[in-house]
């Protein structure tokens, strides 16, 4: 992502001064420096797509790891009814959770998108990465997950102060 931002900034800087810009004539010409490539260090190819390639030694992301940044969470949260107390939508960034698309049961804790000191929180439950919309009792008021009590098919939710 950083590479994209740098390329976009460089593009804006280069297009900001065109041949019709009066400052071009006053700006000293850049000196060109030639460098010879080392025989021991081959040149690194520059990606043409604008997206930096992952390092060759990096392992691919584990789809069965906890992923609180999953786009599935943001999509589900955006489709939930508004918080009944504040009438605000829910913040898609989880406060806590163990979302895992391979788990029999996983959950994220979200809060109402409000500036209240104590916003409403609720648990959103998933089965194999899919939202469980029906058959779930009241899930409001939880603020975390008790990892010691949570297993592959059980999620232990915690209340504030307990």
N, C-alpha and C positions, 0 to 999 in steps of 0.2 A: 504494500500500500504506500509506503514511504516513497518508493521509486516513482509511482504514479503522481504523487503530489509534487515531487521535484520536477518531473517532466512537465506537468501542467504549469508550474510557476515559471519555468524556463521558457515555455511557449508564449506565455503572456508577456514576459519581459522582452522577448525577441520581436513580437508583433507590435509592441508599444511604440517602437521607433521605426517608422517607415522611411522611404526615400524622400517623402514630402515633408518630413519633420525638419524644422529649421535648426535643431540642435545637432543634426548629423554632421553638418559641415564644420561645426565648432569642436566636435569631439575628436580627439586624436585617434588615428587609426590603430587598431590592435596589431601588435607584432605577432608574427606567427613563429612558433617554435616547432622545430622538427625533432622527433625523437626516433631512435632506431629501436626496433623490437629486439629483445634479448632472445637468443636462441634457446636458452634454458627455460624461459617463461613464455609459453604460448599465449597469444591474445585471447581474452575472454570474449565470447560472442555476446553481442548486445541483443536482448529480446526485442522483437519488432512489435509485439502486441501491446507494449506499454505496461505489462504486468510482470513483476519480478518473478522469476522461477524459484521454486523452493530449493534450498541447498540440496546437493545430491546425497548427502549423508542423512538427511532428515527422514524419519519414518513417517508414513502416511498417518493421518489422524485415526485413532481407534474409534469406530462407530459405536462401540459399546462402552465408551468412557462417559463419565458424567459431563454433560455439555449444557451449561446454563445459558449459553449464547446461541442455542439452536434457533433457527428461524421458525421452527414449528411452535415454540413457546410464544414468540411475538405474534404469530398468526392467530393462535388460539386466544391469547389474551385480548387481542383487538376485537374479537368476535363475542366476548363475554358481555352480558348485560352490565350496565353501569353500577357502581357501588350504590347500594340502597340508602346509605347514610348521607354521603356527600353529593350524590348524583353525578359524580365524576367518572370518567373511564379509568381503567386500571393501567398502572405503569407496567410496560412489558419487560422491564428489567427485574428479574427475580431478586428478592431479599435473601432467600435461601433456597436450597433444593438439592435434589439428586437425580434430575431428569437424565434418562438414559434410554435410548430408543430400543435397547435389547432387553430391558428389565420387564419382568411381569407386572410390576407396579412401581411407579416413581412419581414424584411430586415436586412442584415448585411453590414457594410462598411468594405472593405478589401483594402490592399495596395499592391503595387508591392513589390516583395521580392528583394529589392535593398537597397544599402547604401546611396542613393541619399538624399539630404537634404529635398526635397519635392517630395517624390515618388508619382506616379500616384495612385489615389484611385478610387474605383468604388463601386456602390451599387449592391448587389445580392439580388434579390427578391424571396420570397417563398409564396406559397398558401397552407395552411394546411400542412406545413412542406415539401412540394415538390417544387423543383427549378422551376422557371418560365423562360424557356430558350428563348421563342419566343415572339414577339409582345411588347417587352420592348424598349422604346426609349433609346437614349444614356444615360448610367448610370455612366459615368466617372466624376470625379471631386468632388463628394460629400464627406463630411468628418464627417457627423453625422446625428442623427435623432432628430427632434424637438418633444419631448415627449408631449408637450402641444397641438400640432396640430395633433398628431397621434391618430387614433382610431382603432377599430378592423378591419376595411376594408380600412383604409387610412394610408399611411406612409408618413410623411412629412420629406423630406431629406433636409439637410442644406449644403450650400457651405462654403468654408473658408471665414471668415470675414462677415458672414451674416447669 
